[in-house]
Amino acid sequence: MKRTLLKVAVMLLCLAGVTPAMAQFNLKKALGGAVKAAKAVTLTDEQMTEYVKEYIDWMDKHNQVCADDDPYTIRLKKLTEA
């Protein structure tokens, strides 16, 4: 069913790209968007878990953590003691 809908969407996009009124229509971008949409619809829990893990690893690598003697760290520790 999903493949059929994707095929119909691609055919419509191809037909729309032929008309002169759509001279600025970027078929490559439209097809890329259709592929991304199809991937989003068929995304599994395991794939989502992997994407989140990659995101967390990137965030940890590119965002600095405050030192233990930083005033904000000391204040946060006091606020979360109990």
C-alpha positions in Angstrom: 0.0 0.0 0.0 2.8 2.4 1.0 4.8 1.6 -2.1 1.7 2.2 -4.3 1.1 5.6 -2.8 4.8 6.5 -3.2 4.7 5.4 -6.9 1.6 7.5 -7.5 3.2 10.5 -5.8 6.4 10.2 -7.9 4.3 9.9 -11.1 2.4 13.0 -10.2 5.6 14.9 -9.4 7.1 13.8 -12.7 4.0 15.1 -14.6 4.0 18.3 -12.7 7.7 18.9 -13.5 6.9 18.8 -17.3 4.5 21.8 -17.4 6.0 25.2 -18.3 4.3 26.8 -15.4 6.3 24.7 -13.1 9.7 25.7 -14.6 11.2 26.4 -11.2 9.9 23.2 -9.7 12.9 21.2 -8.4 12.1 17.6 -9.0 15.2 16.3 -7.2 14.2 18.1 -4.0 10.6 16.9 -4.3 11.7 13.3 -4.8 14.1 13.6 -1.8 11.3 14.9 0.3 9.1 12.0 -0.8 11.8 9.5 0.1 12.3 11.1 3.5 8.6 11.0 4.2 8.5 7.3 3.2 11.4 6.6 5.6 9.6 8.5 8.4 6.5 6.4 7.9 8.4 3.1 8.1 10.7 4.1 11.0 11.1 1.3 13.5 11.6 1.6 17.3 15.2 0.3 16.9 16.1 2.9 14.3 14.6 5.7 16.5 16.6 4.4 19.5 19.8 4.5 17.4 19.0 8.1 16.1 18.5 9.3 19.7 21.7 7.6 20.9 23.6 9.4 18.0 22.0 12.7 19.0 22.9 12.3 22.7 26.5 11.3 21.8 26.8 14.4 19.6 25.4 16.7 22.3 27.7 15.2 24.9 30.7 15.7 22.6 29.9 19.3 21.5 28.5 20.8 24.8 30.7 21.5 27.7 29.7 20.3 31.2 30.4 22.7 34.1 33.2 21.9 36.5 32.5 20.9 40.1 33.7 24.2 41.5 31.6 26.3 39.1 29.1 28.5 40.9 26.2 27.1 38.9 27.1 23.5 39.7 27.4 24.4 43.4 24.0 26.1 43.4 22.4 23.2 41.5 23.8 20.7 44.0 22.4 22.7 46.9 19.0 22.9 45.2 18.8 19.1 44.5 20.3 17.9 47.8 17.1 16.7 49.4 
